[in-house]
Amino acid sequence: MTSKFTLIDLEPLTGQARRADLNPYREMPEDALTDARTDSEIAREFIGHGELSAKSRANTQKELFRFLTWCREEAGKSLRQLQVADLNAYKEFLREPPPDWISTTKWPRTDPRYRPFTGPLSDPSRRQAMIAVKGLLAFAEQTGYLRRDPGALVKHVKTRGASRITRYLNQDAINLALAAVANRAADLPAELRRRARDLFLLLAYAHTGARLNEIVSASMGDVYTEGGGRWWLDLLGKGNKPRRVPVPPELLDAYRAYRQAYGLLPQTGRADRTPLVLSSRSREPARLTDEAASNALKAVFAAAAGEAAAQGDADMAATLRQASAHWLRHSMLTNHANNGVQLKTLQDTAGHASIATTAAYLHKTDNQRHDEIMASVNGQGTA
């Protein structure tokens, strides 16, 4: 029996090989701007058209697999048959998928136990899912695959406005994490390499505010200087947008020590495409995966949480147990915002499309306001 979650080929359709892959039997308007003949073919063409990063492409494929499977299995319709009410029904479907669509274990796509969801989607996740769906339908109409775009009449999922960022670590917590790595026992060569790498990794996220994949996907040659004592790290952010971020001396020292631990020269040239974050297990240079980098940092935070608990600081221990790589991004931006760094500088460093996103990292004004009110309550005044 065929599973209703059978794989749908959503590899991008690009280049000269496209036409040979397509179903030739469906009739299309003479002035259509696409060769696609099936829903999966127009989805593949849409994905290939977007010039997406590998991570964005994978996310889009995931969302469109969910949607096309829902169309076939739940709605029993093709894209041409969909109406506005169907798309609104899909929005609600994402809020609480049926149990047979869910598995808390992330099985490989080829495993018969694979399910498209691990649970209900949050409103921000539903919004991103519908952005992918609406993008596909708009593309299908613009290329002539669809006569009308029902997605144009479907409202975006509403999410709460930007709120203050609370998932961040203060400098004391970061120092505890740094000490946890530096004091880690390391007797074997692989353990020495891993300790030096994890220290570099922790400092890289703490000092640059980069996203997880931005550091992992970088290369050794992306750390460089153009003179004047200024060192930079080139990153490729969301939407394949390049930016460079300052590298402070502490991070540069950790980078050099990390390279030496792997038997490399302290510095390299800009043409060096060796992965910036290396596996400690492989004999040949091999890039660490996003998941492995995330797990390495979580292990560091867990060790730091144990030390905080041993010191009697239960609050800091609880915070560190929840921390992740992305918390270091929040921490860097929050700490610099509170130190008076201009929002435009932080926006460019973080790679935020909107300065309103960056403004969410401002805590100092609220904290000052709180202190002033408390001082007044206590009869101390603020003058």
C-alpha positions in Angstrom: 0.0 0.0 0.0 1.4 3.4 -1.0 1.8 5.9 1.9 -0.1 9.1 1.4 3.2 10.8 2.4 5.1 9.4 -0.6 7.9 11.6 -1.7 7.1 14.4 -4.2 10.0 15.4 -6.4 10.6 19.0 -5.6 14.2 19.4 -6.8 14.5 22.7 -8.7 13.9 22.7 -12.4 16.5 24.9 -14.0 18.6 25.0 -17.2 18.4 23.1 -20.4 17.5 19.8 -18.8 14.1 21.2 -17.8 12.0 20.3 -20.8 12.9 16.7 -20.9 11.8 16.2 -17.3 8.3 17.6 -17.8 4.9 16.0 -18.5 4.1 16.7 -22.1 0.4 15.8 -22.0 -1.4 18.6 -20.1 -2.7 21.4 -22.4 -1.4 24.9 -21.7 -2.2 28.3 -23.1 0.0 29.2 -26.1 1.3 32.3 -24.4 2.2 30.5 -21.1 5.7 31.3 -19.7 6.3 27.9 -18.3 6.8 24.4 -19.6 5.3 22.9 -16.4 2.4 20.5 -16.9 1.7 19.3 -13.3 1.5 20.8 -9.9 4.8 19.3 -8.8 6.5 20.6 -12.0 5.4 24.2 -11.4 6.5 23.8 -7.8 9.9 22.7 -8.9 10.1 25.5 -11.4 9.1 28.0 -8.6 11.8 26.7 -6.3 14.4 26.9 -9.0 13.4 30.4 -10.0 13.9 31.8 -6.6 17.8 31.7 -6.4 17.4 30.5 -2.8 20.1 29.5 -0.4 20.4 25.8 0.4 18.6 26.3 3.7 15.8 28.5 2.2 15.4 26.0 -0.6 15.0 23.1 1.9 12.5 25.0 3.9 10.5 25.9 0.8 10.5 22.3 -0.3 9.3 21.2 3.1 6.4 23.7 3.0 5.4 22.9 -0.5 5.5 19.1 0.1 3.1 19.6 3.0 0.8 21.8 0.9 0.8 19.6 -2.2 0.2 16.5 -0.1 -2.7 18.2 1.7 -4.2 19.2 -1.7 -4.1 15.6 -2.9 -4.9 13.8 0.3 -7.2 16.1 2.3 -8.7 18.5 -0.2 -8.7 16.1 -3.2 -7.9 18.9 -5.5 -5.3 20.1 -7.9 -3.9 23.7 -7.8 -6.3 24.7 -10.6 -9.3 23.6 -8.6 -8.4 25.4 -5.4 -10.6 28.2 -4.1 -10.1 30.9 -1.5 -12.0 28.8 1.1 -9.6 25.9 0.5 -6.5 28.0 1.3 -8.2 29.4 4.5 -8.9 25.8 5.5 -5.2 24.9 5.0 -4.3 27.8 7.3 -6.4 26.2 10.0 -5.1 22.7 9.1 -1.6 24.0 10.0 -2.7 25.1 13.4 -3.6 21.6 14.4 -2.6 18.8 11.9 -4.4 15.4 12.4 -2.5 12.8 14.5 -1.7 10.7 11.4 0.3 13.7 10.0 2.4 14.0 13.1 5.5 12.1 14.4 7.6 13.5 17.2 10.5 11.6 15.8 12.1 13.1 12.7 12.4 10.1 10.4 14.1 10.3 7.0 11.9 11.2 4.1 12.4 7.7 2.7 11.3 6.0 5.9 7.6 4.8 5.9 7.3 6.3 9.4 8.0 9.8 8.1 5.4 12.4 8.8 5.3 16.0 7.6 4.8 17.5 11.1 6.2 17.1 14.6 3.2 19.0 16.1 1.0 22.0 15.6 2.6 25.1 14.1 2.9 28.4 15.9 1.5 31.5 14.2 4.9 32.7 13.0 5.5 29.2 11.5 2.0 29.2 9.9 2.8 32.6 8.5 6.0 31.4 6.9 4.2 28.3 5.5 1.5 30.4 3.9 4.1 32.8 2.4 5.6 29.8 0.5 2.2 28.7 -0.6 1.1 32.2 -1.7 4.4 32.6 -3.5 3.9 29.4 -5.5 0.3 30.3 -6.5 1.4 33.8 -7.5 4.2 32.4 -9.6 1.8 29.9 -11.2 -0.6 32.6 -12.2 2.2 34.9 -13.6 3.6 32.1 -15.7 0.2 31.1 -17.1 0.0 27.8 -15.3 -3.0 29.1 -13.4 -5.7 31.4 -14.8 -6.3 33.0 -11.4 -4.4 33.2 -8.1 -6.7 32.4 -5.1 -3.9 33.1 -2.8 -4.1 36.8 -3.6 -7.4 37.0 -1.6 -6.0 35.1 1.4 -4.8 37.2 4.3 -1.5 36.5 5.9 -1.5 34.8 9.3 -1.5 37.5 12.0 1.4 37.3 14.4 2.2 39.5 17.4 4.2 42.5 16.7 7.9 42.7 17.5 8.4 42.3 21.2 11.4 42.8 23.5 14.0 40.1 23.1 14.3 38.2 26.3 16.4 35.1 25.3 19.8 36.5 25.9 22.7 35.9 28.3 24.4 38.6 30.4 28.2 38.8 30.4 28.5 36.8 33.6 26.7 33.9 32.0 28.8 34.1 28.8 32.0 34.2 31.0 30.8 31.1 32.8 30.3 29.3 29.4 33.8 30.4 28.3 35.3 29.0 31.5 33.4 25.7 31.0 35.1 25.2 27.6 38.5 26.4 28.7 38.6 24.2 31.7 37.3 21.1 29.9 39.6 18.1 30.3 41.3 17.2 27.0 43.9 14.4 26.8 43.4 13.0 23.4 44.2 14.9 20.1 40.5 14.9 19.1 39.6 16.3 22.5 42.2 19.1 22.2 40.9 19.9 18.7 37.3 19.9 19.9 38.0 22.2 22.9 39.8 24.7 20.8 37.0 24.6 18.2 34.2 25.0 20.7 35.9 27.9 22.3 36.3 29.6 18.9 32.7 28.7 18.1 31.3 30.2 21.3 33.3 33.4 20.8 32.4 33.6 17.1 28.6 33.7 17.9 29.1 35.8 21.0 31.1 38.5 19.2 29.5 38.5 15.7 25.9 37.9 16.4 25.8 35.6 13.4 23.0 33.1 12.7 23.9 29.5 13.2 24.3 28.6 9.5 26.2 31.8 8.7 29.2 30.7 10.7 29.0 27.0 9.9 28.8 27.7 6.1 31.7 30.2 6.1 35.3 29.3 5.1 38.7 29.9 6.7 39.6 32.5 4.1 36.5 34.6 5.2 38.5 35.8 8.2 40.8 38.5 6.9 42.3 42.0 7.3 42.6 44.9 4.9 45.1 46.7 7.1 44.7 49.3 9.8 44.5 46.6 12.5 40.9 45.8 11.5 39.9 42.2 11.0 36.7 41.1 9.3 34.5 38.0 8.8 32.6 37.6 5.6 29.1 36.0 6.0 26.3 35.1 3.7 23.0 35.8 5.3 19.3 35.4 4.5 18.5 35.7 0.8 22.1 35.1 0.0 22.9 38.7 1.1 26.6 39.1 1.9 27.8 41.2 4.8 31.0 41.4 6.9 31.3 41.8 10.6 34.1 43.0 12.8 36.4 40.4 14.4 37.7 41.6 17.8 41.1 40.6 19.2 39.7 37.9 21.6 38.0 36.1 18.7 41.0 36.5 16.4 43.2 34.9 19.1 40.8 32.0 19.5 40.7 31.6 15.7 44.5 31.3 15.5 44.7 28.9 18.4 41.9 26.8 16.9 43.7 26.5 13.6 46.9 25.5 15.3 45.1 22.8 17.3 44.2 21.3 13.9 47.8 21.5 12.7 47.2 24.6 10.5 49.1 27.8 10.3 47.7 30.6 12.5 46.5 32.6 9.5 45.6 31.9 5.9 44.7 33.7 2.7 41.4 34.8 1.5 41.3 32.1 -1.2 41.3 29.4 1.4 38.0 27.5 1.0 38.6 25.1 4.0 35.4 25.0 6.1 35.6 27.5 9.0 34.1 25.1 11.5 35.7 21.7 11.3 34.7 18.3 12.6 37.1 17.1 15.3 36.7 13.4 14.3 37.6 13.5 10.6 41.2 13.0 9.5 40.5 15.2 6.4 39.0 18.7 6.8 35.3 18.2 7.0 32.7 20.9 7.7 30.7 20.5 10.9 26.9 20.3 10.3 24.5 22.9 11.7 23.1 20.3 14.1 26.5 19.3 15.4 27.5 22.9 15.9 24.2 23.6 17.8 24.7 20.5 19.9 28.3 21.4 20.7 27.2 24.8 22.1 24.3 23.2 24.0 26.8 20.9 25.7 28.9 24.0 26.7 25.8 25.7 28.1 24.9 22.6 30.0 28.3 22.4 31.6 28.1 26.1 32.5 24.7 25.5 34.0 26.1 22.8 36.2 28.8 25.2 37.4 26.3 28.0 38.1 24.2 25.5 40.1 27.3 24.5 42.1 27.9 28.2 42.9 24.3 28.5 44.2 23.0 30.6 41.3 19.8 28.7 40.4 18.5 31.5 38.1 21.6 31.6 36.0 21.7 27.8 35.8 18.1 27.7 34.6 18.9 30.3 31.9 21.9 28.5 30.7 20.1 25.2 30.4 17.7 26.8 27.9 20.4 28.7 25.9 21.2 27.9 22.3 23.4 29.4 19.6 20.8 31.9 18.7 20.8 33.2 22.2 24.3 34.4 21.6 23.0 36.4 18.6 20.5 38.0 20.9 23.1 38.6 23.6 25.6 40.3 21.3 22.9 42.7 19.9 21.3 43.4 23.3 24.6 44.1 25.0 25.8 46.5 22.2 22.4 48.2 22.1 22.6 48.8 25.8 26.1 50.2 25.4 24.9 52.8 23.1 25.9 51.4 19.7 23.7 53.0 17.0 20.9 50.9 15.7 21.9 51.4 12.1 25.3 49.9 13.0 23.7 46.9 14.7 21.2 46.5 11.8 24.1 46.2 9.3 26.0 43.9 11.5 23.1 41.6 12.2 21.8 41.6 8.6 18.3 42.7 9.6 16.1 43.8 6.7 14.2 46.2 9.0 15.6 48.4 11.7 12.4 47.7 13.7 13.7 44.2 14.2 17.0 45.6 15.6 15.1 48.0 17.9 13.6 45.0 19.7 17.0 44.4 21.3 16.9 47.7 23.2 16.4 47.0 26.9 18.2 49.8 28.5 15.4 52.3 28.3 12.9 49.9 29.8 15.2 49.0 32.6 15.9 52.6 33.4 12.2 53.3 33.4 11.7 50.4 35.8 14.4 51.6 38.1 13.0 55.1 38.2 9.5 53.9 39.1 10.9 51.6 41.8 13.0 54.4 43.2 9.9 56.6 43.3 7.9 53.8 45.0 10.6 53.6 47.6 10.5 57.3 48.2 14.1 57.8 46.9 13.3 60.0 43.9 15.5 60.1 40.7 17.0 63.5 40.9 
